Amino acid sequence: MTSVLSCSQLPPEILYEQIALALETKGYVVLPSALPVNVADALLDHLAVLDEHEFHHATIGRGEGQVQNNFVRRDKITWIYPNDPLADQWHAWANALQQYLNRRLFLGLFSFESHFSYYQKGDFYQKHLDAFQGQSNRILSLATYLNRDWLPEQGGELVIYDSKGDELVKVTPSFGTLVVFLSEEFPHEVLKAKRSRFSVAGWFRVNTSTAERADPPV
């Protein structure tokens, strides 16, 4: 009998090629249980040592334009910094994906930023874009989930829409599921969660630094 590999057991370049091909053909991909088990477990271990006070209410906008708006989003976040040794496996995996996509799709991705997201019961994030056409350096959005035994009736799904507002896919936030999509192309939202929900949101960026203004990832 031939055994069937789960996505998380695939050789890295096969997984990366699945992502690249989907981005090339339709602009997004959803891969259940795709994040390598060692990386997912390391993220879960990292999350376990964080105190709740390290999470702060998420804002909308960037830079001086950031504001908190509980009508738009109610999650809390804490950034995952590149120099944090607890995040070494996560950043190594994301860096390898970045290099592969640059070779394969010539995207010119320069850096990666990410944070943990914590949705308490009743929290949500209304429909939004991660980047507006030509106005941001975020090129690719990435999400993965750290929730074991999540049931469909517990809500908290990520819903991705096309440019006309039609639903493309609804993603249950199950442990290790991986979502990647073009940041400027796909409005999306997180539906109200009915239990505590943990995820990682990340963005691959191009470099828009100038002589007058540095543009660090975080």
Backbone as CSV, one residue per row, in Angstrom:
resi,resn,N_x,N_y,N_z,CA_x,CA_y,CA_z,C_x,C_y,C_z
1,MET,0.845,-1.189,0.000,0.000,0.000,0.000,0.886,1.247,0.000
2,THR,0.580,2.204,-0.838,1.342,3.440,-0.905,0.801,4.436,0.115
3,SER,1.709,4.949,0.959,1.284,5.924,1.957,1.157,7.296,1.324
4,VAL,0.267,8.114,1.859,0.041,9.463,1.348,0.633,10.466,2.327
5,LEU,1.504,11.338,1.834,2.124,12.340,2.685,1.171,13.503,2.920
6,SER,1.121,13.992,4.153,0.406,15.243,4.406,1.265,16.383,3.900
7,CYS,0.659,17.557,3.740,1.411,18.711,3.246,2.613,19.018,4.128
8,SER,2.460,18.837,5.452,3.543,19.168,6.368,4.732,18.225,6.230
9,GLN,4.544,17.074,5.561,5.630,16.121,5.376,6.289,16.239,4.011
10,LEU,5.777,17.118,3.170,6.357,17.272,1.841,7.744,17.877,1.920
11,PRO,8.661,17.477,1.016,9.950,18.177,0.934,9.712,19.659,0.717
12,PRO,10.523,20.530,1.343,10.251,21.972,1.285,10.046,22.518,-0.119
13,GLU,10.875,22.114,-1.080,10.765,22.709,-2.408,9.476,22.288,-3.114
14,ILE,8.934,21.121,-2.795,7.654,20.720,-3.378,6.542,21.602,-2.815
15,LEU,6.583,21.849,-1.490,5.600,22.743,-0.882,5.731,24.152,-1.450
16,TYR,6.963,24.650,-1.551,7.171,25.998,-2.073,6.698,26.103,-3.521
17,GLU,6.890,25.042,-4.294,6.437,25.082,-5.690,4.909,25.091,-5.763
18,GLN,4.245,24.370,-4.864,2.779,24.432,-4.823,2.314,25.863,-4.568
19,ILE,2.985,26.540,-3.648,2.637,27.928,-3.346,2.904,28.815,-4.553
20,ALA,4.076,28.663,-5.162,4.441,29.497,-6.309,3.475,29.308,-7.469
21,LEU,3.133,28.061,-7.765,2.241,27.781,-8.894,0.863,28.386,-8.661
22,ALA,0.357,28.273,-7.423,-0.959,28.844,-7.117,-0.930,30.368,-7.199
23,LEU,0.124,30.983,-6.704,0.234,32.444,-6.796,0.290,32.881,-8.252
24,GLU,0.988,32.120,-9.070,1.150,32.451,-10.482,-0.167,32.323,-11.244
25,THR,-0.989,31.351,-10.860,-2.197,31.065,-11.639,-3.459,31.743,-11.104
26,LYS,-3.571,31.869,-9.780,-4.805,32.468,-9.244,-4.572,33.504,-8.149
27,GLY,-3.348,33.634,-7.662,-3.018,34.693,-6.723,-3.169,34.352,-5.258
28,TYR,-3.660,33.158,-4.946,-3.793,32.766,-3.540,-3.744,31.249,-3.433
29,VAL,-3.462,30.770,-2.218,-3.444,29.335,-1.985,-3.796,29.070,-0.528
30,VAL,-4.542,27.983,-0.295,-4.865,27.503,1.047,-4.403,26.055,1.125
31,LEU,-3.525,25.760,2.081,-2.960,24.424,2.209,-3.157,23.922,3.645
32,PRO,-4.145,23.051,3.869,-4.360,22.527,5.219,-3.150,21.748,5.725
33,SER,-2.822,21.944,6.985,-1.733,21.201,7.660,-0.427,21.272,6.885
34,ALA,-0.139,22.417,6.272,1.025,22.519,5.396,2.281,22.987,6.108
35,LEU,2.149,23.764,7.174,3.341,24.249,7.856,4.078,23.067,8.477
36,PRO,5.393,22.946,8.247,6.137,21.823,8.826,5.892,21.697,10.324
37,VAL,5.765,20.476,10.782,5.387,20.230,12.174,6.370,20.875,13.138
38,ASN,7.673,20.797,12.843,8.652,21.374,13.759,8.498,22.890,13.857
39,VAL,8.146,23.549,12.752,7.961,24.999,12.755,6.680,25.366,13.507
40,ALA,5.602,24.629,13.233,4.336,24.888,13.929,4.481,24.670,15.428
41,ASP,5.161,23.593,15.821,5.347,23.323,17.246,6.218,24.390,17.902
42,ALA,7.243,24.875,17.177,8.101,25.927,17.727,7.313,27.217,17.938
43,LEU,6.416,27.542,17.009,5.562,28.720,17.185,4.647,28.554,18.389
44,LEU,4.106,27.360,18.552,3.222,27.095,19.693,3.999,27.203,21.001
45,ASP,5.232,26.710,21.022,6.076,26.825,22.216,6.383,28.293,22.518
46,HIS,6.661,29.065,21.471,6.904,30.500,21.630,5.675,31.188,22.223
47,LEU,4.523,30.873,21.679,3.278,31.459,22.163,3.049,31.127,23.636
48,ALA,3.430,29.922,24.038,3.152,29.466,25.401,3.917,30.258,26.456
49,VAL,5.052,30.837,26.091,5.849,31.571,27.080,5.508,33.063,27.101
50,LEU,4.617,33.508,26.225,4.227,34.913,26.216,3.186,35.185,27.298
51,ASP,3.338,36.293,27.977,2.335,36.732,28.938,1.252,37.513,28.197
52,GLU,0.044,37.465,28.733,-1.058,38.149,28.060,-0.793,39.645,27.923
53,HIS,-0.043,40.246,28.888,0.210,41.688,28.819,1.130,42.069,27.665
54,GLU,1.800,41.063,27.038,2.652,41.352,25.887,1.837,41.570,24.612
55,PHE,0.564,41.212,24.649,-0.327,41.475,23.526,-0.972,42.844,23.713
56,HIS,-1.085,43.601,22.626,-1.756,44.894,22.692,-2.823,44.962,21.604
57,HIS,-3.793,45.839,21.802,-4.877,45.964,20.834,-4.318,46.378,19.472
58,ALA,-4.742,45.655,18.452,-4.267,45.942,17.096,-4.860,47.259,16.611
59,THR,-4.123,47.905,15.716,-4.579,49.163,15.126,-4.795,48.965,13.633
60,ILE,-5.371,49.972,13.004,-5.453,50.000,11.545,-4.615,51.175,11.052
61,GLY,-4.085,51.055,9.834,-3.190,52.077,9.313,-1.750,51.777,9.684
62,ARG,-0.831,52.622,9.201,0.591,52.441,9.474,1.191,53.783,9.863
63,GLY,2.325,53.692,10.573,3.051,54.903,10.925,2.217,55.828,11.802
64,GLU,2.284,57.125,11.507,1.572,58.115,12.312,0.059,58.037,12.125
65,GLY,-0.385,57.301,11.112,-1.814,57.191,10.846,-2.486,56.039,11.562
66,GLN,-1.788,55.328,12.448,-2.370,54.184,13.135,-3.399,54.636,14.174
67,VAL,-4.547,53.958,14.169,-5.585,54.221,15.169,-6.206,52.894,15.577
68,GLN,-6.702,52.850,16.807,-7.452,51.682,17.262,-8.914,51.897,16.935
69,ASN,-9.549,50.892,16.313,-10.952,50.999,15.935,-11.625,49.653,16.201
70,ASN,-12.343,49.573,17.310,-12.968,48.310,17.701,-14.159,47.930,16.834
71,PHE,-14.613,48.858,15.985,-15.677,48.519,15.044,-15.119,47.766,13.836
72,VAL,-13.802,47.908,13.595,-13.154,47.267,12.456,-12.455,45.975,12.868
73,ARG,-11.691,46.045,13.973,-10.982,44.849,14.426,-10.857,44.877,15.938
74,ARG,-10.876,43.665,16.517,-10.813,43.568,17.975,-9.725,42.615,18.455
75,ASP,-8.859,42.167,17.565,-7.817,41.240,17.979,-6.697,41.980,18.701
76,LYS,-5.867,41.206,19.392,-4.649,41.711,20.004,-3.458,41.057,19.313
77,ILE,-2.327,41.768,19.273,-1.157,41.253,18.573,0.109,41.460,19.402
78,THR,1.133,40.702,19.055,2.491,40.974,19.521,3.440,40.587,18.395
79,TRP,4.363,41.478,18.070,5.263,41.258,16.941,6.270,40.165,17.244
80,ILE,6.664,39.441,16.209,7.702,38.410,16.297,8.967,39.012,15.695
81,TYR,9.963,39.269,16.523,11.137,40.010,16.061,12.209,39.066,15.517
82,PRO,12.951,39.508,14.489,13.951,38.651,13.851,15.049,38.162,14.788
83,ASN,15.359,38.950,15.821,16.443,38.560,16.730,15.971,37.716,17.907
84,ASP,14.714,37.287,17.909,14.189,36.459,18.987,14.549,35.000,18.708
85,PRO,15.391,34.391,19.557,15.800,32.997,19.283,14.644,32.011,19.286
86,LEU,13.535,32.340,19.971,12.387,31.444,19.977,11.714,31.378,18.607
87,ALA,12.033,32.355,17.743,11.411,32.404,16.414,12.372,31.966,15.309
88,ASP,13.518,31.380,15.680,14.532,31.027,14.674,13.973,30.105,13.592
89,GLN,13.244,29.064,13.980,12.747,28.101,12.987,11.714,28.752,12.071
90,TRP,10.875,29.609,12.643,9.863,30.311,11.851,10.526,31.217,10.823
91,HIS,11.492,32.003,11.243,12.141,32.920,10.315,12.988,32.181,9.278
92,ALA,13.602,31.071,9.670,14.372,30.289,8.701,13.449,29.729,7.612
93,TRP,12.282,29.245,8.024,11.330,28.705,7.050,10.813,29.807,6.133
94,ALA,10.428,30.953,6.699,9.921,32.065,5.889,10.996,32.597,4.945
95,ASN,12.245,32.649,5.409,13.329,33.118,4.557,13.555,32.180,3.379
96,ALA,13.477,30.865,3.631,13.637,29.901,2.543,12.505,30.041,1.520
97,LEU,11.278,30.248,1.998,10.157,30.473,1.083,10.373,31.751,0.281
98,GLN,10.819,32.814,0.935,11.085,34.082,0.245,12.104,33.895,-0.871
99,GLN,13.183,33.202,-0.583,14.226,32.990,-1.592,13.687,32.172,-2.763
100,TYR,12.886,31.153,-2.460,12.335,30.329,-3.530,11.407,31.148,-4.421
101,LEU,10.521,31.930,-3.815,9.575,32.714,-4.603,10.281,33.796,-5.414
102,ASN,11.358,34.351,-4.879,12.120,35.332,-5.661,12.764,34.685,-6.883
103,ARG,13.309,33.476,-6.707,13.913,32.779,-7.857,12.846,32.366,-8.865
104,ARG,11.733,31.899,-8.360,10.703,31.312,-9.225,9.814,32.361,-9.896
105,LEU,9.462,33.426,-9.162,8.489,34.396,-9.655,9.068,35.803,-9.817
106,PHE,10.334,35.983,-9.482,11.007,37.285,-9.653,10.239,38.405,-8.945
107,LEU,9.884,38.182,-7.686,9.053,39.130,-6.955,9.857,40.254,-6.304
108,GLY,11.144,40.057,-6.119,11.947,41.087,-5.476,11.621,41.272,-3.997
109,LEU,11.191,40.201,-3.343,10.866,40.291,-1.920,12.141,40.570,-1.128
110,PHE,12.062,41.543,-0.213,13.255,42.035,0.471,13.279,41.644,1.943
111,SER,12.126,41.614,2.589,12.082,41.346,4.022,10.740,40.720,4.395
112,PHE,10.682,40.293,5.653,9.488,39.623,6.163,9.194,40.146,7.554
113,GLU,7.936,40.425,7.832,7.498,40.833,9.159,6.315,39.979,9.561
114,SER,6.151,39.736,10.855,5.030,38.899,11.290,4.694,39.168,12.751
115,HIS,3.483,38.802,13.117,3.075,38.907,14.520,2.095,37.797,14.864
116,PHE,2.042,37.481,16.159,0.989,36.627,16.678,-0.294,37.450,16.767
117,SER,-1.413,36.827,16.457,-2.729,37.438,16.632,-3.541,36.601,17.617
118,TYR,-4.203,37.298,18.529,-5.013,36.642,19.542,-6.429,37.193,19.456
119,TYR,-7.358,36.318,19.096,-8.778,36.672,19.062,-9.464,36.002,20.243
120,GLN,-10.012,36.825,21.138,-10.829,36.270,22.208,-12.236,35.980,21.680
121,LYS,-13.012,35.259,22.465,-14.384,34.951,22.058,-15.121,36.241,21.698
122,GLY,-15.693,36.288,20.509,-16.424,37.454,20.052,-15.608,38.421,19.209
123,ASP,-14.303,38.216,19.116,-13.460,39.128,18.334,-13.556,38.827,16.840
124,PHE,-13.239,39.839,16.026,-13.353,39.736,14.571,-12.443,40.775,13.941
125,TYR,-12.339,40.716,12.606,-11.636,41.737,11.830,-12.404,41.893,10.524
126,GLN,-13.021,43.053,10.336,-13.869,43.265,9.175,-13.060,43.251,7.874
127,LYS,-13.797,43.189,6.758,-13.173,43.076,5.439,-12.199,44.235,5.190
128,HIS,-11.021,43.883,4.670,-9.987,44.881,4.446,-8.978,44.349,3.439
129,LEU,-8.121,45.227,2.958,-6.958,44.863,2.159,-5.704,45.064,2.999
130,ASP,-4.714,44.204,2.816,-3.448,44.389,3.518,-2.594,45.473,2.872
131,ALA,-2.851,45.763,1.616,-2.084,46.779,0.893,-2.969,47.348,-0.207
132,PHE,-2.828,48.635,-0.464,-3.559,49.272,-1.552,-2.656,49.392,-2.771
133,GLN,-3.244,49.244,-3.932,-2.501,49.182,-5.191,-1.509,50.344,-5.304
134,GLY,-0.208,49.984,-5.375,0.831,50.972,-5.594,1.155,51.844,-4.405
135,GLN,0.555,51.587,-3.233,0.760,52.465,-2.087,1.436,51.768,-0.916
136,SER,1.864,50.551,-1.075,2.437,49.810,0.043,3.581,48.950,-0.447
137,ASN,4.442,48.589,0.495,5.511,47.661,0.134,5.181,46.229,0.527
138,ARG,3.988,45.955,1.030,3.585,44.582,1.301,3.124,43.939,-0.006
139,ILE,3.780,42.851,-0.365,3.496,42.170,-1.632,2.708,40.887,-1.416
140,LEU,3.153,40.062,-0.478,2.491,38.796,-0.184,2.073,38.756,1.271
141,SER,0.847,38.317,1.508,0.356,38.090,2.863,0.390,36.594,3.160
142,LEU,0.673,36.269,4.410,0.757,34.875,4.842,0.044,34.751,6.180
143,ALA,-0.691,33.676,6.348,-1.308,33.390,7.645,-1.172,31.907,7.943
144,THR,-0.966,31.599,9.200,-0.996,30.211,9.654,-1.621,30.191,11.042
145,TYR,-2.063,29.010,11.464,-2.935,28.924,12.641,-2.365,27.960,13.671
146,LEU,-2.645,28.268,14.950,-2.065,27.515,16.064,-3.154,26.965,16.977
147,ASN,-4.259,26.529,16.381,-5.423,26.067,17.138,-5.658,24.584,16.886
148,ARG,-5.454,23.784,17.897,-5.713,22.347,17.758,-7.203,22.058,17.959
149,ASP,-7.684,21.070,17.221,-9.052,20.569,17.389,-10.102,21.657,17.205
150,TRP,-9.885,22.535,16.218,-10.867,23.585,15.938,-12.053,22.982,15.181
151,LEU,-13.257,23.308,15.623,-14.469,22.795,14.999,-15.109,23.873,14.138
152,PRO,-15.742,23.506,13.014,-16.352,24.503,12.137,-17.336,25.420,12.853
153,GLU,-18.088,24.889,13.814,-19.085,25.708,14.505,-18.462,26.722,15.468
154,GLN,-17.134,26.700,15.620,-16.468,27.652,16.514,-16.103,28.963,15.816
155,GLY,-16.465,29.092,14.529,-16.285,30.352,13.818,-14.825,30.690,13.583
156,GLY,-14.546,32.003,13.544,-13.176,32.469,13.400,-12.550,32.216,12.047
157,GLU,-13.363,31.936,11.024,-12.790,31.621,9.710,-12.193,32.878,9.054
158,LEU,-11.180,32.672,8.270,-10.680,33.683,7.343,-11.474,33.536,6.051
159,VAL,-12.071,34.633,5.582,-12.816,34.608,4.327,-12.084,35.505,3.332
160,ILE,-11.759,34.949,2.175,-11.066,35.689,1.122,-12.054,35.967,-0.011
161,TYR,-12.053,37.203,-0.505,-12.973,37.643,-1.546,-12.207,38.038,-2.803
162,ASP,-12.914,38.027,-3.936,-12.313,38.564,-5.149,-12.570,40.072,-5.216
163,SER,-12.100,40.703,-6.284,-12.200,42.160,-6.394,-13.641,42.642,-6.528
164,LYS,-14.559,41.737,-6.893,-15.974,42.091,-7.005,-16.730,41.905,-5.692
165,GLY,-16.040,41.368,-4.692,-16.691,41.135,-3.410,-17.305,39.773,-3.259
166,ASP,-17.090,38.883,-4.233,-17.612,37.524,-4.143,-16.664,36.647,-3.334
167,GLU,-17.241,35.793,-2.499,-16.426,34.915,-1.661,-15.691,33.878,-2.512
168,LEU,-14.385,33.768,-2.284,-13.567,32.764,-2.965,-13.367,31.526,-2.104
169,VAL,-13.053,31.726,-0.836,-12.751,30.591,0.027,-12.943,31.009,1.480
170,LYS,-13.376,30.049,2.299,-13.509,30.250,3.743,-12.602,29.243,4.428
171,VAL,-11.699,29.734,5.264,-10.634,28.905,5.823,-10.851,28.697,7.313
172,THR,-11.031,27.455,7.726,-11.095,27.120,9.148,-9.703,27.265,9.753
173,PRO,-9.565,27.945,10.907,-8.230,28.217,11.466,-7.630,27.033,12.213
174,SER,-7.480,25.924,11.512,-6.962,24.692,12.114,-5.436,24.704,12.174
175,PHE,-4.891,23.976,13.104,-3.456,23.970,13.379,-2.643,23.656,12.124
176,GLY,-1.701,24.535,11.803,-0.772,24.308,10.702,-1.287,24.644,9.328
177,THR,-2.566,25.026,9.179,-3.058,25.443,7.863,-2.316,26.702,7.428
178,LEU,-1.975,26.748,6.152,-1.174,27.832,5.604,-1.951,28.529,4.497
179,VAL,-1.986,29.862,4.542,-2.664,30.672,3.532,-1.668,31.720,3.032
180,VAL,-1.537,31.846,1.717,-0.669,32.859,1.120,-1.439,33.524,-0.016
181,PHE,-1.389,34.860,-0.091,-2.104,35.546,-1.171,-1.462,36.899,-1.460
182,LEU,-1.750,37.429,-2.646,-1.230,38.731,-3.059,-1.903,39.824,-2.236
183,SER,-1.110,40.624,-1.556,-1.636,41.573,-0.578,-2.539,42.631,-1.197
184,GLU,-2.243,43.061,-2.420,-2.994,44.145,-3.044,-4.269,43.675,-3.732
185,GLU,-4.458,42.366,-3.847,-5.512,41.854,-4.729,-6.742,41.311,-4.022
186,PHE,-6.628,40.883,-2.771,-7.703,40.099,-2.176,-8.190,40.695,-0.852
187,PRO,-9.389,41.322,-0.869,-10.017,41.698,0.396,-10.296,40.437,1.216
188,HIS,-10.231,40.562,2.530,-10.462,39.402,3.384,-10.926,39.875,4.755
189,GLU,-11.503,38.962,5.508,-11.951,39.276,6.855,-11.814,38.044,7.739
190,VAL,-11.838,38.285,9.041,-11.880,37.198,10.012,-13.235,37.262,10.711
191,LEU,-13.988,36.181,10.598,-15.317,36.136,11.202,-15.213,36.004,12.718
192,LYS,-16.284,36.356,13.391,-16.299,36.350,14.855,-15.954,34.955,15.383
193,ALA,-14.992,34.924,16.300,-14.577,33.662,16.903,-15.463,33.330,18.097
194,LYS,-15.699,32.041,18.293,-16.522,31.598,19.412,-15.695,30.905,20.489
195,ARG,-14.368,30.930,20.323,-13.429,30.493,21.352,-12.129,31.243,21.083
196,SER,-11.206,31.179,22.002,-9.923,31.841,21.790,-9.245,31.278,20.547
197,ARG,-8.696,32.182,19.759,-8.136,31.817,18.452,-6.763,32.453,18.301
198,PHE,-5.758,31.642,17.963,-4.389,32.136,17.803,-3.905,31.877,16.383
199,SER,-3.213,32.855,15.849,-2.672,32.725,14.496,-1.391,33.539,14.386
200,VAL,-0.722,33.366,13.270,0.409,34.224,12.910,0.077,34.867,11.574
201,ALA,0.194,36.186,11.512,0.033,36.919,10.258,1.394,37.468,9.854
202,GLY,1.728,37.326,8.577,3.024,37.805,8.106,2.915,38.423,6.728
203,TRP,3.912,39.231,6.381,3.944,39.909,5.085,5.352,39.923,4.534
204,PHE,5.479,39.524,3.268,6.733,39.691,2.538,6.688,41.049,1.854
205,ARG,7.792,41.795,1.966,7.803,43.170,1.521,8.936,43.426,0.534
206,VAL,8.752,44.461,-0.274,9.855,44.981,-1.082,10.444,46.172,-0.343
207,ASN,11.633,46.566,-0.732,12.339,47.651,-0.053,11.960,48.991,-0.669
208,THR,11.344,49.858,0.133,11.000,51.194,-0.355,11.776,52.276,0.387
209,SER,12.894,51.881,1.021,13.713,52.878,1.698,14.286,53.870,0.693
210,THR,14.443,55.100,1.124,15.063,56.139,0.322,16.161,56.798,1.148
211,ALA,16.894,57.712,0.520,17.944,58.433,1.257,17.358,59.255,2.387
212,GLU,16.101,59.665,2.243,15.459,60.498,3.254,14.704,59.695,4.312
213,ARG,14.298,58.458,3.975,13.422,57.719,4.878,13.723,56.233,4.851
214,ALA,14.076,55.706,6.022,14.274,54.271,6.131,12.930,53.588,6.282
215,ASP,12.841,52.360,5.778,11.587,51.618,5.841,11.853,50.247,6.458
216,PRO,11.990,50.178,7.765,12.275,48.871,8.402,11.053,47.977,8.347
217,PRO,11.259,46.660,8.453,10.132,45.733,8.374,9.107,45.924,9.469
218,VAL,9.491,46.280,10.701,8.538,46.404,11.808,8.666,47.792,12.406
